[in-house]
């Protein structure tokens, strides 16, 4: 049976359209579920981007004077003197521009943080073949991140429990070391999936989507907020 080129082209187009429609429906379902969970947690959907969130997020995420970030899908709630947010952040100048999805953030007078970035590491055996590849890739990622973040990596050779399980960057090394001395790392390391934590002054963010993490059971906002609150308590004054 000979398939005419016109029919073949039509089949390809229909297949492509079907895939796009399925992706749109899946995205809408995800956003609807995200909104439902955020409302359940007491958040409200914010249509105009809060200036207090934007200014702090730019400090953490913006790279260079000519670059910009975009904040969207913002949910917010207030608890006494603390403002809580869930938001997505992207680099407006990059093609692969997602910097964080469903990021939890808080502005709190109970925080006094040096500028820092902390990422927990997935467990792997560096002595194995796969572990060796991961180790090599990790070195490249670290070199790139140090330049991209505008901060230097801070190592803790006297505290192997930190060096083996988290990567820490900071602007002021002594201040970040003091922070790590008082933070209860157990609250962070018990999270099963890789997580990225960043902060400056009265602003702290926790992103559960880093390093391709697909956490379970921490895969929904309700479970993630419980983890976020424990991390927040660990960083408070």
MIMARMI-806237 format. One record per residue: z, y, x of N, C-alpha, C in turn; residue in three letters. Coordinates in steps of 0.001 Angstrom, whole numbers, plus 500000, padded with zeros to 6 digits. Atoms other than C-alpha are relative to their C-alpha. Last residue first. Layout:
ZYXZYXZYXALA...
# end
This chain:
499011499532499035564880533508517550501327499267499838UNK499228498816500395562421531434515538501068500338501035UNK500372498813499238560032529093517335500796501234499627UNK499835500244498564561484525719516256499738501246500834UNK498568499986499689561939526941512679500240499824501488UNK499528498618500083558221527742512520501469500085500372UNK500448499339498775557321524229513701500508501445500041UNK499175500540498917559467522752510916499611500630501340UNK498669499408500096557854525082508386500938499476501085UNK500060498605499558554373524083509558501388500642499981UNK500041500009498536555162520376509217500020501418500551UNK498709500524499547556229520870505603500067499982501521UNK499035498901500066553184523079505066501387499536500423UNK500124499130498834550925520308506368501009501143499956UNK499370500662498864552210517841503769499957500889501239UNK498590500140500338551379520251500942500765499335501146UNK499266498763499730548121521317502537501493499854499742UNK500070499059501105546719517805502679500918501179500282UNK501366499574500259545791515566505616499884500970498838UNK499974498536500032549267515195507140498638500587499657UNK500040499454501354549416511517506100499948501525499930UNK499526500730501160547021511147507878501392499505500354UNK498653500511500143545514513628510241500231499249498695UNK500150500348501414541811513928510965501312499374499558UNK498927500742500647542020515752514287499682499730498535UNK500554501047500864538690516748515741501050499190499295UNK500363501199499236540391518545518596499508498861499121UNK500486499947498627541951521130516273499684498621500564UNK501384500492499951542166520927512464499463499889501419UNK499998501458499942545976521136512134498601499423500176UNK501298500508500456546071524845512976499982498494500198UNK500077501433499730549501526502513267498717499478499356UNK500986500793500738549785530270513528500081498544500419UNK500155501370499524552694532542514511498970499286499138UNK501054500771500664552969536340514232499860498626500646UNK499415500537501238556021538517514988499045499082499241UNK499044499113500673555175539167518664500578499342498744UNK499754498774499266552272536877519585500906500890499143UNK499157498940500534551535533334518539500046501214500893UNK500184498766499236549429530230518853500872501087499397UNK499018498989500381549871526603517820499763501225500878UNK500076498816499158547091523996517877500937501061499452UNK499758498765500727547714520512516521499965501164500983UNK500017498801499156546546517075517597500159501262499160UNK501341499581499614547533514403515036500082501211500922UNK500808501099499471550811512510514745498630500437500492UNK501222499924500801553187515451514424498978499043500604UNK499945501066501008556383514220516135498793500035499065UNK500573501232499490555465516307519183500048498863498988UNK501450499901499843556011519602517414499394498647500342UNK500553499618501301559538519227516039498482500054500034UNK500030501189500854560485517326519191499388500300498639UNK501330500622500022559461520350521226499926498786499094UNK499745501428500175562621522267520339498661499279499818UNK500650500634501148561743525693521735500339498505499964UNK499133499951501188564286527309524078499391499322498773UNK498653500494499700562805526403527452500877499956498748UNK500045501455500012559244526770526114501370499392500306UNK500215500466501361559908530410525280500064498483499933UNK498735499797500714561394531119528706499883499497498559UNK499076501024499501558302529589530307501357500106499305UNK500381501247500656556103531752528070500902498864500466UNK499585499929501405557975534878529171499682498711499259UNK498545500119500075557684533942532858500492500012498555UNK499528501355499708553945533263532604501503499856499821UNK498852499769499125552986536491530867500677498656500248UNK500333498790499240549496535981529413501090500282501024UNK499256498787500288549887532410528203499518501162500837UNK500600498820499384548317528988527960500858501210499662UNK499459498681500318550086525686527264499244501070500780UNK500666499055499102548587522216527059500444501392499576UNK500510498732500527550910519652525488499280500772501096UNK500211500039501444551887515999525869499477501293499403UNK500732501194500426551873515085529539499621500041498520UNK501321500085499373552771518542530862499177498828499472UNK500862498919500477555634518976528399498589499813500523UNK500155500205501444557407515627528835499154501092499373UNK501164500839500319556681515970532566499809499771498505UNK499751500505501357559135518882532876498801499172499542UNK498613500467500051559446519785536559500378499467498619UNK499850501226499209555664519972536893501410499430499969UNK498561500233499896555498522460533998500241498709500775UNK499610501392499820552022523986533949501503499894500247UNK498663500036499415550919527323532538500443498545500044UNK499233501185500336547216527716531920501332500030500740UNK499985501023498957545993531256532220500843498810499558UNK498643500305499561544999533497529357499943498905501058UNK499502498833499286541719535205528464501440499833500445UNK498813499452500627541156532525525852500488501281500667UNK500301499547501358537566531869526918501203500671499350UNK500871498829499945538285531704530656499796500592498614UNK499282498982499238541270529378530326499189501292500068UNK499025499341500872539516527470527570500729501115500722UNK500701499122500929536509526717529779500993500790499146UNK500616498943499203538620525342532630499293501005499097UNK498944499105499540540769523394530175499425501173500781UNK499551499212501146537766521902528430501043501015500424UNK501057499031500284536316520802531765500393500914498840UNK500012499019498902539593519152532788498957501084499749UNK498870499104500224539827517482529372500058501072501080UNK500396499030501013536379516010529771501090501029499774UNK501033499148499415537424514364533025499559501079499023UNK499359499148498997540666513036531510499001500977500597UNK499250498974500721538817511732528457500656500973500961UNK501004499085500565536346509896530691500697501149499277UNK500558499253498882539226508388532658498964501013499548UNK499031498973499634540980507414529426499502500856501151UNK500110498935500991537872505598528266500950501141500328UNK501326499402499847537804503592531498499832501176499042UNK501087500795500550541560503018531398498667500711500199UNK500399501028499056544081504625533741498854499132499505UNK500924499422499026544264507844531672499528498977501026UNK499643500521498689545749505862528796498991500487501034UNK500986500935499450545376507952525674500441499604501396UNK499591500977499000547679509893523338498840499129500464UNK500000501353500564546193512906521630500369499007501077UNK501041500917499525547321516131523284500058498676499258UNK499476501324499708549254518947521627498844499063500329UNK500722501075500679547754522403521940500619498669500379UNK499499501337499684549761525521522766499218498980499181UNK500819500979500726548537529113522959500447498623500454UNK500133501354499465550741532021524008499072499175499120UNK501292500555500395551273535745523627499813498645500665UNK501028499562499052554997536307524028498667499434499538UNK500754500938499176556910535709520811499158500705501057UNK500221499061498900559671537548518979499318499201501106UNK500792500449498851559909535850515583499903501122501024UNK499180500950499253562643536380512984499264499413501203UNK499124499212499130560905539515511731500902499096500832UNK498563500109500226558242537168510369500780500859500990UNK499497498779499379554477537263509892501486500051499676UNK498841499302500556553351533729509161500274501261500821UNK499507498878499211550155531738509598501193500639499330UNK498770499441500545548833528356508480500466501122500918UNK498972499623499032545217527713509425501209500550499246UNK498716500199500667543125525984506763501151500224500983UNK500118500145501450540180525895509147501374499673499429UNK498889500692500627540103527242512700499803499925498499UNK498874499968499075537684528708515216501218499288499432UNK498705500262500616534460527855513382501095499962501063UNK499043498908499930531507529612515010501384499715499452UNK498964500964500359528966527050516030501308500771500017UNK500677500873500963526291529758515941500958498921499509UNK500362501311499469528618532281517587499337499163498912UNK501130499885499072528830536036516962499547498657500559UNK501187499470500680531041536159513832498778500092500907UNK500557499015499089533629533859515407498685500489499397UNK501218500344499265535401532055512591499590501148500900UNK500413498961499054538801531999510883498790499512500787UNK501017500494499065539900530119507767499603501147500918UNK501295499339499863543132531083506029499075499220500916UNK500900501100499640546558530027504771498606500618500041UNK501433500014500281549103532828504851499411498624500285UNK500665501245499636552856533424504732498540500045499573UNK501269500122500714554615536790504748499260498770500530UNK501057500770499346558302536814505727498767499944499104UNK500645499142499004560924539441504857498880499281500744UNK499103499013499414561938537815501554499242500859501015UNK498671500573500157559394535046500962500989500894500748UNK498943499278499313555907536413500403501335499354499688UNK498767499922500786552808534396499530501058500696500846UNK498821499322499466549200534407500682501183499856499056UNK498941500170500995545929532511500376501278500576500598UNK498611499639499696542846533562502341500889499750498779UNK499206500968500752539496531804502028501496500194500292UNK500303500186501419538027534134504671500858498881499420UNK498938500701500707538668535715508054499578499823498550UNK500112499909501455535725536683510269501086499138499382UNK499606501198500715536080537443513946499868500239498501UNK499245499814501227534297539930516125500383498681499386UNK499981501176500856532901540242519605500841500292498766UNK501207500034500827531876543398521428499933498790499073UNK500117498820500852535327544180522822498827499923499033UNK500874498945499491535943540709524181499809501117498996UNK500303500182498578537291537493522647499027501075500462UNK501145499204499562539008537968519266499824499889501510UNK501286500691500029541237535044518240498835500796500588UNK499973501387499548544876535928518895498617499403500201UNK499321500075498705544768539722518764499956498588500563UNK500937499508498983542172539601515987500619499931501388UNK500942501079499701544520537428513935499001500427501067UNK499316500977499147547223540085514198499065498859500385UNK499665499389498718545040542924512939500658499000500940UNK501195499773499181543464540788510222500372500522501379UNK500455501278499465546772539507508827498836500203500959UNK498961500452499083548301542980508423499653498650500619UNK500144499323498702545013544228506983501038499518501000UNK498829499181499677545084541631504189499886500609501401UNK499316500496498812541525540436503356501166500907500378UNK500206499021498921540595541328499800500846499587501199UNK501430499659499993540196538410497354499670501033501067UNK500163498580499680543581536838498086498512500311500086UNK501276499755499328544324533511496383499799501503500173UNK500996499396500883548015533236495585498721500233500786UNK500917499007499440550425530885497329499110500564498900UNK499542498641500280553331529182495571499152501088500608UNK499035499586498984552888525717497076500496501427499798UNK498818500851500178551196524469493895501105500400500967UNK499288499458501160548809527428494152501274499204499733UNK499421498722499579547832526305497665500807500628498860UNK498829500286499166547360522719496452500682501289500440UNK498968500615500835545052523784493608501278499760500806UNK499422498945500837543086526127495862501135499450499152UNK499235499120499110542542523356498432500693501096499195UNK498777500729499695541475520959495683500911500830500899UNK499212500053501227538947523492494389501328499295500231UNK499430498664500206537728524202497934500884500019498751UNK498978499782498973537285520481498619500678501345499804UNK498831500820500338535503519918495307501131500237500995UNK499343499376501152533193522847496006501239499226499590UNK499330498787499538532404521484499470500750500684498873UNK498825500434499243531650518020498056500806501205500486UNK499025500509500956529347519542495435501277499573500704UNK499465498855500747527562521620498075501079499539499021UNK499118499270499091527171518585500356500647501188499283UNK498791500803499835525773516507497491501008500710500895UNK499239499900501250523315519292496637501303499209500083UNK499417498656500061522175519508500281500868500158498758UNK498918499952499010521670515727500471500699501349499949UNK498903500820500511519649515724497250501199500039500933UNK499346499239501074517490518617498456501200499234499457UNK499277498894499365516715516742501693500780500807498955UNK498844500578499301515806513577499810500852501094500626UNK499030500397501022513580515535497424501260499416500640UNK499405498775500550511821517225500357501083499665498980UNK499140499426498960511250513908502139500721501237499472UNK498825500848499897509926512308498949500997500538501034UNK499183499737501178507561515239498376501294499192500050UNK499359498693499793506238514984501941500934500332498844UNK498994500178498958505574511263501447500767501307500238UNK498879500710500625503788511952498174501140499813500994UNK499355499070500926501557514591499776501238499364499357UNK499148499037499279500844512325502756500734500950499062UNK500693498736499740499570509567500408500944500975500680UNK499262498879500589501338506251500789499301501304500366UNK500116498773499213498963503367501425500702501139499255UNK500000498804500840500000500000500000500000501249500877UNK
# end
